[in-house]
Amino acid sequence: MPKLKSNRGAAKRFAKTANGFKRRQSFKNHILTKKSQKRKRQLRGTTMVAAVDQYSVERMLPSL
């Protein structure tokens, strides 16, 4: 049986933790001038992948 390959795009975006996968927040890349300071501040940092998406991410990253 051959080795399973990870989805390389997903491997760069998600990191496995004890409680699931952590990910970056979206909507923080460009066109930042029209977004409020509060909105940009709350988009900092990382969050966890939602429970409904957990299975999909696990399928993309079998080796982690």
N, C-alpha and C positions, 0 to 999 in steps of 0.2 A: 504494500500500500504506500503510495507516495506521500510526501509531506504535504500538509495543508498550507496554502499561501494566505497571508494576511492581505487585506485590502490596504494598499500603501497610503492612499489618501486618508483613510480612517485612522491608520496607525499614527499619522502626523497630527491628527485632531483630537484624539481621545487618549486618555491615560487610565489604566486600570488602578483602582484603589480597593481597599477592603470592603467598601460598601457599594461598589459599582464602578462607573466610569465618570471622570471629570472632564469638562469641556469648557472652551472659551465662550464668552457671550458674543452674540451677533450684534449687528448694527453699530459697530464702533470703529469702522474703517475709514469712511470718507463722508463728505457732505456733513461735517460736524458743526458748521457755523449756524445752521438753523435749529440744531438740537439744544435744548436747555442744559445748563450746567448740572442741574439735578439729575436729568436723564442720563447724561454722560457719566456722571459720578456713580450712579447705580449700576451702570453696565461694566464697571471695572471688575477685575478678578474673574474667578471661575465658578461654575455651578456644576451640579450633577446632571447626568443624562436622565430624562424622565423615565418613569417605570414602563410606560408603553413603548418606548424606544429601546429599552435595555436589550431585548432579544435580538433586534436588528444589529446593534453594535457588537454583540457577542458573536454573531454569525460572521461579521466582517473581520473580527480579530480572534481567530481560533487559537493562535499561538500564545496569546497573553494570558 
